Amino acid sequence: MTQLQQSITVGADAIGQLLGAGLGETLGPERVSRWEVNREPYRPCVVTLSHDDATVAAALVTGRPATAACKIVDLWCDDDGVAGAALLDAVVELARTQAAVVAKWEVPAGAELPPFALTRGFVPMRPPTSARGSESVRGYALWLESVPHPEARYYAQTTDFTCGAVAALLAAELAGRPGFAGDHTDRRLEIDFWRGASNFPACEPIGLAVALQRHVGAERVVEVTLNSDNPVLVEDFVGFEREFRLELQSDSMRHAAELQIPLREDRIEVAEIAARIAGGEVALLLITQIPMHGQNEPHWITAHASDGHSVVIVQDPWIDTPAGETWVDSHDLPVRLADLGSMCSWGADGYRGVVFLTR
């Protein structure tokens, strides 16, 4: 097939218009239901190839802002794969121009990845342990930049408030200590760990470090960096609601001292975070969700791999299911250091909280 014309449609509204103008009918009712999901927070676009004014291949692509990844939600073609392969090459090239480190492909239950994707280097991603209802979805990855690392287990938080517990338990597992078992006991472990680390409902860095140190034992070193002289994650509380959280943080400080957990009070640079991860440590990062999700909420993620100078790889326990995300978006997610710097900041003072764990 020759003389294929490429076009890109950007944004949920424009994609809706494209579907209504005939692409939806071409895709069919079962397939189009995935394309109609409003994925606006995550840079949705449709890349199409046409021949003689007829669409012969189309791909729905998304990608979290402030990350170095894109995801093929679906790719359709009407021939034996020639147009599909050409479209895939166009999508991968688009990912490269956007400085993506990895291109992912999400495959729903019952579907198979086309052979032309496998020949181009897409490899299966490790299935998740927990994925907020998207466990049946399979994921494939094509790494566009080399960041060699073992693929971590993925576990999605099962509540809106247990991100710190999940991030810490994933870090413990990476450090060779007990983590999630992959069975019915996991949610109880998640909740129990959160109860021991929580500042209700959030986990602040010192309390999270204390719970993690107790979980991994004295043979693993936990360290905290937190550049704030004031209590943290209490900005929205007053009166009794604030006072009892201050008491909990004071208690966590006493336990940290008893456990001899080192506390650095300078603002750590993201370059040092990347270098320490590349050197073998795991880092729990307190971030704002504004860059990735547009929401001003505190959140914990696990950074477990890095090239040491430009990219870190994280596990984000949060999945924005209503906006079409699955575990494929949150698992093995690369972030450039410039974006990491804007994420790792919280509160009016922009303090930075990081918990390191040796492997």
Secondary structure, DSSP 4 states (H G I P E B T S, - for coil): ---PEEEEEESHHHHHHHIIIIIHHHH-HHHHHHHTS--GGG--EEEEEEETTEEEEEEEEE--TTSSEEEEEEEEESSSSHHHHHHHHHHHHHHHHTT-SEEEEEE-TT----HHHHHTT-EEPPPPSB-TT-TT-EEEEEESS----PPPP-B--SSSS-HHHHHHHHHHHHTTS----SSTTHHHHHHHHHHHH-SSSS--HHHHHHHHHHHH-TTS-EEEEE--SS--S-TT--HHHHHHHHHHHHHHHHHHHHTT--EE-S---HHHHHHHHHTT-EEEEEEESHHHHS---EEEEEEEEE-SSSEEEEE-----GGGT--HHHHSSEEEEHHHHHHHS-BTTTTB-EEEEE--
